[in-house]
Amino acid sequence: MPAPAILLSCLLVIAAGASLAVQQVLNANLRAALGSPWWAGFTSYLVGMLAMLTVAMAAPGPRPSLAALRGAGWPAWTGGLFGAAFIATAILMIPRLGAATVLALIVVGQMLCGMAIDHVGALGITPHPAGPLRLLGAGLLVLGVLLVRR
């Protein structure tokens, strides 16, 4: 991939991370307005589902077939459960810990789990061993959380 394309890709991912921070704060605000973390999470997913449905319907390309849906295998269907746990946890914890700490801890969790998945090649991905530099990077990320928390 050419350098400009890599840079653009990285900037898009950074923007997605920034949108995650905004989303979690807005969800915590919605929790306060609705008086329920569960209805706030439901509302967040409902709005997200409608947005994705609109994009999916407008996007070119084939629609999924019933055979493809059946062939996905049960683990592929559980991603939404992890998303729901993530949203609920963030909604509950941002008022207690603050947005920066919660998001820093989320990144640590993502990094550690991602490194474990990479290391063993879990869930069908190509293995990427966790060498000393990757472990050092994860350690520095944990240190960053401690510094952000202060």
C-alpha positions in Angstrom: 0.0 0.0 0.0 1.4 3.4 -0.9 2.4 5.8 1.9 -0.4 8.3 1.3 -2.9 5.5 1.5 -1.4 4.2 4.7 -1.5 7.7 6.2 -5.1 8.1 5.2 -6.0 4.7 6.6 -4.4 5.6 9.9 -6.1 9.0 10.1 -9.5 7.3 9.4 -8.8 4.8 12.3 -7.8 7.7 14.6 -11.1 9.5 13.7 -13.0 6.3 14.5 -11.3 6.2 17.9 -12.3 9.8 18.4 -15.8 9.0 17.5 -15.8 6.2 20.0 -14.9 8.7 22.8 -17.7 11.0 21.7 -20.2 8.1 21.5 -19.4 6.9 25.0 -19.9 10.4 26.5 -23.1 10.9 24.6 -24.3 7.5 25.7 -23.5 8.4 29.4 -25.5 11.6 28.9 -28.3 9.6 27.4 -28.2 7.4 30.5 -28.7 10.4 32.7 -31.5 11.7 30.6 -33.4 8.4 30.4 -32.5 7.3 33.9 -31.4 3.9 32.7 -28.1 2.5 31.3 -30.0 -0.3 29.6 -32.4 1.9 27.7 -29.5 4.2 26.8 -27.6 1.2 25.4 -30.7 0.0 23.6 -31.3 3.4 22.1 -27.6 3.7 21.0 -27.8 0.3 19.2 -31.2 1.1 17.6 -29.9 4.3 16.1 -26.7 2.6 15.0 -28.7 -0.3 13.5 -30.8 2.2 11.5 -27.7 4.0 10.3 -26.1 0.7 9.2 -29.3 -0.5 7.5 -29.4 2.8 5.6 -25.8 2.4 4.5 -26.2 -1.3 3.7 -29.3 -0.7 1.6 -27.6 2.2 -0.3 -24.3 0.5 -0.9 -23.6 -1.3 -4.1 -22.9 -5.0 -4.2 -24.7 -8.3 -3.4 -27.1 -8.7 -0.6 -26.4 -11.6 1.8 -28.2 -14.8 1.0 -29.9 -17.1 3.5 -27.3 -19.7 2.8 -24.5 -17.2 3.6 -26.3 -16.2 6.8 -26.6 -19.9 7.9 -23.0 -20.6 6.9 -21.5 -17.9 9.0 -21.3 -20.2 12.0 -22.5 -19.4 15.5 -19.3 -17.5 16.7 -19.8 -14.9 14.0 -23.2 -14.1 15.4 -21.8 -13.2 18.9 -20.1 -10.0 18.0 -23.1 -8.0 18.9 -23.0 -9.5 22.4 -19.5 -8.2 22.9 -20.6 -4.8 21.6 -23.5 -4.7 24.0 -21.2 -5.5 26.9 -18.8 -2.8 25.8 -21.6 -0.2 25.5 -23.1 -1.1 28.8 -19.8 -1.0 30.6 -18.8 2.3 29.1 -22.2 3.8 30.0 -21.8 2.7 33.6 -18.2 3.5 34.1 -17.7 6.9 32.4 -19.6 8.8 35.1 -17.5 6.9 37.8 -14.0 7.0 36.2 -14.2 9.7 33.6 -14.0 9.4 29.8 -10.2 9.5 29.5 -9.6 6.7 32.0 -12.4 4.5 30.6 -11.2 4.9 27.0 -7.6 4.4 28.0 -8.6 1.1 29.8 -10.6 0.1 26.8 -7.6 0.6 24.6 -5.5 -1.5 27.0 -8.1 -4.3 26.9 -8.2 -4.1 23.1 -4.4 -4.2 22.9 -3.9 -7.1 25.2 -6.7 -9.2 23.7 -5.6 -8.3 20.2 -2.0 -9.3 21.0 -3.2 -12.6 22.4 -5.4 -13.3 19.3 -2.5 -12.3 17.0 0.0 -14.4 18.9 -2.0 -17.7 18.6 -3.8 -16.9 15.4 -7.2 -17.3 17.1 -10.5 -16.9 15.3 -9.0 -17.6 11.9 -6.5 -14.8 11.6 -2.8 -15.2 10.6 -0.6 -15.5 13.6 1.6 -12.5 14.5 3.9 -13.5 17.4 4.1 -11.2 20.5 7.8 -10.5 20.5 9.7 -8.3 23.0 8.9 -5.0 21.1 5.2 -5.7 21.0 5.2 -6.6 24.7 7.1 -3.4 25.5 4.5 -1.4 23.5 1.7 -3.0 25.5 3.6 -2.3 28.7 4.0 1.4 27.8 0.3 1.5 27.0 -0.5 0.2 30.5 1.9 2.9 31.9 0.0 5.5 29.8 -3.3 4.5 31.5 -1.7 4.9 34.9 -0.5 8.4 33.8 -3.9 9.4 32.4 -5.6 8.3 35.6 -3.5 10.7 37.7 
